[in-house]
């Protein structure tokens, strides 16, 4: 599957290069951190951290003294998931629990990038980025660790599942953010993505009977270098 995804990315770059104006076709590498959450899992906050890294290629669509617009295709490995903060004092006991779900995706964001009032052919400045993204799930693992202290003693154990949520093999999401490019080759980006369709089969809440739909929400803080 990995070789097929790389082939899809390579063919897509060839298409972009043929579609671009002959005066501009760029590419580079990107890496950084992610901060993720999963909706409807009763765990608030973006406590799950991970990494993202990959390649990108971009073509020029518009380039004049008023606006510059690029079309960019990425191929990134991205870690997502959900993680709880430890709980203490549950049911009158000295208790510490931890829930963590780790998800690994290969993502293909297709972004439109805008910069207004730009100097022609100059990349430096603030860019607005947005567009759809398709992700393919490579792995998932959920770990629950329990530690309970009582007057009679302590007990600790862990539960591990490789398919705890029964997630789909693909994710369709929307991504948007801002990037700052400096010295022509270096960039810093803050982006946010959210699943547009549920990433797995809805689960039934035991107490209410309501079906819960799971969605990924992820913040990206990344550095990019364009060749």
Sine and cosine of phi, psi and omega as CSV:
sin_phi,cos_phi,sin_psi,cos_psi,sin_omega,cos_omega
0.00,0.00,-0.63,0.78,-0.01,-1.00
-0.87,0.49,-0.68,0.73,0.01,-1.00
-0.90,0.43,-0.59,0.81,0.03,-1.00
-0.91,0.42,-0.66,0.75,0.00,-1.00
-0.91,0.42,-0.66,0.75,0.04,-1.00
-0.89,0.45,-0.64,0.77,0.02,-1.00
-0.90,0.43,-0.66,0.75,0.04,-1.00
-0.87,0.49,-0.68,0.73,0.01,-1.00
-0.90,0.43,-0.69,0.72,-0.01,-1.00
-0.89,0.45,-0.68,0.73,0.02,-1.00
-0.92,0.40,-0.60,0.80,0.03,-1.00
-0.91,0.41,-0.63,0.77,0.06,-1.00
-0.90,0.44,-0.64,0.77,0.04,-1.00
-0.89,0.46,-0.62,0.79,0.05,-1.00
-0.91,0.42,-0.69,0.72,0.01,-1.00
-0.89,0.46,-0.65,0.76,-0.01,-1.00
-0.90,0.43,-0.64,0.77,0.04,-1.00
-0.94,0.35,-0.47,0.88,-0.02,-1.00
-0.99,0.16,-0.38,0.93,-0.12,-0.99
-0.97,0.23,0.28,-0.96,0.20,-0.98
-0.94,0.34,0.62,-0.79,-0.13,-0.99
-0.90,0.44,-0.24,0.97,-0.04,-1.00
-0.99,0.12,-0.19,0.98,-0.05,-1.00
-0.49,-0.87,0.83,-0.56,0.24,-0.97
-0.48,-0.87,0.84,-0.54,-0.08,-1.00
-0.81,-0.58,0.28,-0.96,0.04,-1.00
-0.37,-0.93,0.22,-0.97,-0.01,-1.00
-0.05,-1.00,-0.26,-0.96,-0.02,-1.00
-0.83,-0.56,0.39,-0.92,-0.01,-1.00
-0.59,-0.81,0.61,-0.79,0.12,-0.99
-0.41,-0.91,0.43,-0.91,-0.02,-1.00
0.09,-1.00,-0.37,-0.93,-0.08,-1.00
-0.91,-0.42,0.45,-0.89,0.10,-1.00
-0.84,-0.55,0.48,-0.87,0.06,-1.00
-0.73,-0.68,0.92,-0.39,-0.25,-0.97
-0.84,-0.55,0.35,-0.93,0.12,-0.99
-0.54,-0.84,0.32,-0.95,0.06,-1.00
-0.81,-0.59,0.83,-0.56,-0.05,-1.00
-0.95,0.33,0.42,-0.91,0.07,-1.00
0.90,0.43,0.43,0.90,0.08,-1.00
-0.94,-0.35,0.14,0.99,0.02,-1.00
0.88,0.48,0.44,0.90,0.04,-1.00
-0.82,-0.57,0.97,-0.24,-0.02,-1.00
-0.98,0.20,0.42,-0.91,0.13,-0.99
1.00,-0.09,0.42,-0.91,0.01,-1.00
-0.99,-0.14,0.92,0.38,-0.10,-0.99
-1.00,0.00,-0.24,0.97,-0.03,-1.00
-1.00,0.09,0.90,-0.44,0.01,-1.00
-0.96,-0.27,0.44,-0.90,0.01,-1.00
-0.31,-0.95,-0.26,-0.96,0.01,-1.00
-0.82,-0.57,0.36,-0.93,0.17,-0.99
-0.67,-0.74,0.62,-0.79,-0.02,-1.00
-0.36,-0.93,0.54,-0.84,0.02,-1.00
0.10,-1.00,-0.39,-0.92,-0.07,-1.00
-0.82,-0.58,0.36,-0.93,0.10,-0.99
-0.54,-0.84,0.41,-0.91,0.13,-0.99
-0.70,-0.71,0.59,-0.80,-0.05,-1.00
-0.66,-0.75,0.50,-0.87,0.04,-1.00
-0.79,-0.61,0.45,-0.89,-0.01,-1.00
-1.00,0.05,0.78,-0.63,0.09,-1.00
-0.97,-0.23,-0.69,0.72,0.00,-1.00
-0.67,-0.74,0.67,-0.74,0.03,-1.00
-0.47,-0.88,0.98,-0.21,0.09,-1.00
-0.54,-0.84,-0.18,-0.98,-0.09,-1.00
-0.98,0.19,-0.15,0.99,-0.02,-1.00
-0.98,-0.21,-0.59,0.81,-0.08,-1.00
-0.46,-0.89,0.52,-0.85,0.14,-0.99
-0.79,-0.62,0.72,-0.69,-0.04,-1.00
-0.73,-0.69,0.75,-0.66,0.04,-1.00
-0.85,-0.52,0.44,-0.90,0.18,-0.98
-0.92,-0.39,0.84,-0.54,-0.11,-0.99
-0.82,-0.57,0.71,-0.70,0.08,-1.00
-0.90,-0.43,0.79,-0.61,0.03,-1.00
-0.94,-0.35,0.42,-0.91,0.27,-0.96
-0.74,-0.67,0.94,-0.33,-0.12,-0.99
-0.80,-0.60,0.59,-0.81,0.29,-0.96
-1.00,0.00,0.81,-0.58,-0.09,-1.00
-0.74,-0.68,0.74,-0.68,0.07,-1.00
-0.99,-0.12,0.78,-0.63,0.03,-1.00
-0.76,-0.65,-0.12,-0.99,0.06,-1.00
0.62,-0.79,-0.43,-0.91,-0.01,-1.00
-0.50,-0.87,0.52,-0.85,0.01,-1.00
-0.49,-0.87,0.67,-0.74,0.01,-1.00
-1.00,-0.10,0.45,-0.89,0.21,-0.98
-0.98,0.18,0.54,-0.84,0.00,-1.00
-0.86,0.51,0.60,-0.80,0.06,-1.00
-0.97,-0.24,0.61,-0.79,-0.01,-1.00
-0.80,-0.60,0.55,-0.84,0.13,-0.99
0.96,0.29,0.47,0.88,0.01,-1.00
-0.96,0.26,0.73,-0.68,0.03,-1.00
0.83,0.56,0.53,0.85,0.04,-1.00
0.97,0.24,0.13,0.99,-0.02,-1.00
-0.96,-0.30,0.41,-0.91,0.14,-0.99
-0.99,0.16,1.00,-0.06,-0.19,-0.98
-0.83,-0.56,0.61,-0.79,0.05,-1.00
-0.71,-0.71,0.92,-0.39,0.00,-1.00
-0.89,-0.45,0.47,-0.88,0.06,-1.00
-0.59,-0.81,0.76,-0.65,0.05,-1.00
-0.86,-0.50,0.77,-0.63,-0.02,-1.00
-0.60,-0.80,0.81,-0.59,0.11,-0.99
-0.89,-0.45,0.83,-0.56,-0.01,-1.00
-0.94,-0.33,0.78,-0.62,0.00,-1.00
-0.83,-0.56,0.68,-0.73,0.06,-1.00
-0.87,-0.50,0.81,-0.58,-0.04,-1.00
-0.83,-0.55,0.52,-0.85,0.35,-0.94
-0.99,-0.16,0.87,-0.50,-0.10,-1.00
-0.92,-0.40,0.54,-0.84,0.06,-1.00
-0.80,-0.60,0.99,0.16,0.09,-1.00
-0.97,0.26,0.66,-0.75,0.11,-0.99
-0.90,-0.44,0.96,-0.28,-0.21,-0.98
-0.93,-0.38,0.66,-0.75,0.28,-0.96
-1.00,-0.06,0.75,-0.66,-0.05,-1.00
-0.85,-0.53,0.81,-0.59,-0.06,-1.00
-0.88,-0.47,0.60,-0.80,0.21,-0.98
-0.63,-0.78,0.81,-0.58,-0.04,-1.00
-0.99,-0.14,0.40,-0.92,0.05,-1.00
0.79,0.61,0.70,0.72,-0.06,-1.00
-1.00,-0.07,0.45,-0.89,0.18,-0.98
-0.98,0.21,0.71,-0.70,-0.11,-0.99
-0.84,0.55,0.72,-0.69,0.01,-1.00
0.91,0.40,0.19,0.98,0.01,-1.00
-0.97,-0.24,0.83,-0.55,-0.04,-1.00
-0.99,0.14,-0.35,0.94,-0.15,-0.99
-0.89,0.46,0.62,-0.78,0.05,-1.00
0.79,-0.61,-0.18,-0.98,-0.06,-1.00
-1.00,-0.08,0.74,-0.67,0.00,-1.00
-0.89,-0.46,0.58,-0.82,0.14,-0.99
-0.98,-0.18,0.82,-0.58,-0.07,-1.00
-0.87,-0.49,0.71,-0.71,0.12,-0.99
-0.32,-0.95,0.43,-0.90,0.02,-1.00
0.32,-0.95,0.09,-1.00,0.00,-1.00
-0.99,0.14,0.29,-0.96,0.03,-1.00
-0.57,-0.82,0.68,-0.74,0.10,-1.00
-0.92,-0.39,0.78,-0.62,0.01,-1.00
-0.86,-0.51,0.57,-0.82,0.04,-1.00
-0.90,-0.43,0.84,-0.55,-0.06,-1.00
-0.95,0.30,0.84,-0.54,0.03,-1.00
-1.00,-0.06,-0.62,0.78,-0.01,-1.00
-0.36,-0.93,0.32,-0.95,0.15,-0.99
-0.51,-0.86,0.64,-0.77,0.03,-1.00
-0.53,-0.85,0.74,-0.68,0.03,-1.00
-0.88,-0.47,0.75,-0.66,0.01,-1.00
-0.81,-0.59,0.77,-0.64,0.13,-0.99
-0.87,-0.49,0.85,-0.53,0.03,-1.00
-0.94,-0.35,0.69,-0.73,-0.05,-1.00
-0.81,-0.59,0.65,-0.76,0.08,-1.00
-0.58,-0.81,0.86,-0.50,-0.04,-1.00
-0.81,-0.58,0.75,-0.67,0.08,-1.00
-0.91,-0.43,0.80,-0.59,0.04,-1.00
-0.75,-0.67,0.21,-0.98,0.06,-1.00
-0.84,0.55,-0.41,0.91,-0.02,-1.00
-1.00,0.10,-0.17,0.98,-0.02,-1.00
0.63,-0.78,-0.20,-0.98,-0.02,-1.00
-0.84,-0.54,0.42,-0.91,0.04,-1.00
-0.62,-0.79,0.67,-0.74,0.02,-1.00
-0.69,-0.73,0.64,-0.77,0.07,-1.00
-0.35,-0.94,0.27,-0.96,-0.01,-1.00
-0.74,-0.67,0.57,-0.82,0.11,-0.99
-0.88,-0.48,0.69,-0.72,-0.05,-1.00
-0.78,-0.63,0.74,-0.67,0.08,-1.00
-0.76,-0.65,0.62,-0.79,0.08,-1.00
-0.99,-0.13,-0.09,1.00,0.02,-1.00
-0.52,-0.85,0.79,0.61,-0.13,-0.99
-0.90,0.44,-0.67,0.74,-0.08,-1.00
-0.99,-0.15,-0.11,0.99,-0.02,-1.00
0.85,0.53,0.80,0.60,-0.13,-0.99
-0.98,0.19,0.40,-0.92,0.10,-1.00
-0.93,0.37,0.33,-0.94,0.01,-1.00
-0.99,0.15,-0.13,0.99,0.03,-1.00
-0.68,-0.74,0.36,-0.93,0.03,-1.00
-0.73,-0.68,0.72,-0.70,0.10,-1.00
-0.91,-0.42,0.86,-0.51,-0.13,-0.99
-0.67,-0.75,0.15,-0.99,0.08,-1.00
-0.88,-0.48,0.66,-0.75,-0.09,-1.00
-0.79,-0.61,0.66,-0.75,0.03,-1.00
-0.51,-0.86,0.44,-0.90,0.02,-1.00
0.08,-1.00,-0.14,-0.99,0.01,-1.00
-0.83,-0.55,0.59,-0.81,0.05,-1.00
-0.78,-0.63,0.58,-0.82,0.10,-1.00
-0.87,-0.49,0.86,-0.51,-0.02,-1.00
-0.96,-0.28,0.73,-0.69,0.01,-1.00
-0.66,-0.75,0.50,-0.87,-0.03,-1.00
0.80,0.60,0.55,0.84,0.13,-0.99
0.93,0.37,-0.56,0.83,-0.13,-0.99
-0.94,-0.33,-0.33,0.94,-0.14,-0.99
-0.97,-0.26,0.61,-0.79,0.00,-1.00
-0.58,-0.82,0.54,-0.84,0.13,-0.99
-0.84,-0.54,0.72,-0.69,-0.09,-1.00
-0.74,-0.67,0.62,-0.79,0.18,-0.98
-0.85,-0.52,0.90,-0.43,-0.06,-1.00
-0.76,-0.65,0.32,-0.95,0.03,-1.00
-0.68,-0.73,0.70,-0.72,0.06,-1.00
-0.80,-0.60,0.51,-0.86,0.04,-1.00
-0.60,-0.80,0.68,-0.73,0.01,-1.00
-0.89,0.45,0.69,-0.73,0.03,-1.00
-1.00,0.01,-0.43,0.90,0.08,-1.00
-0.80,-0.60,0.42,-0.91,-0.01,-1.00
-0.83,0.56,0.61,-0.79,-0.03,-1.00
-1.00,0.03,-0.04,1.00,0.02,-1.00
-0.34,-0.94,0.07,-1.00,0.04,-1.00
-0.92,0.40,0.76,-0.65,0.00,-1.00
-0.85,0.53,0.64,-0.77,0.04,-1.00
-0.98,-0.18,0.49,-0.87,0.02,-1.00
-1.00,-0.05,0.83,-0.56,0.06,-1.00
-0.92,0.39,0.79,-0.62,-0.11,-0.99
-0.89,0.46,-0.69,0.73,-0.11,-0.99
-0.98,0.18,-0.59,0.81,-0.09,-1.00
-0.96,-0.27,-0.36,0.93,-0.06,-1.00
0.98,0.18,0.07,1.00,-0.01,-1.00
-0.98,0.19,0.67,-0.74,0.05,-1.00
-0.98,0.21,0.81,-0.59,0.01,-1.00
-0.99,-0.15,0.74,-0.68,0.03,-1.00
-0.96,-0.29,0.78,-0.62,-0.03,-1.00
-1.00,-0.06,0.73,-0.69,0.08,-1.00
-0.73,-0.68,0.58,-0.82,0.12,-0.99
-1.00,0.06,0.67,-0.74,0.16,-0.99
-0.78,-0.63,0.78,-0.63,-0.14,-0.99
-0.61,-0.80,0.74,-0.67,0.20,-0.98
-0.99,-0.12,0.67,-0.74,0.04,-1.00
-0.88,-0.48,0.77,-0.64,0.19,-0.98
-0.84,-0.54,0.94,-0.34,-0.21,-0.98
-0.72,-0.69,0.41,-0.91,0.14,-0.99
-0.93,-0.36,0.67,-0.74,0.00,-1.00
-0.80,-0.60,0.52,-0.85,0.08,-1.00
-0.77,-0.64,0.84,-0.54,0.02,-1.00
-0.98,-0.18,0.77,-0.64,-0.05,-1.00
-0.94,0.34,0.00,0.00,0.00,0.00
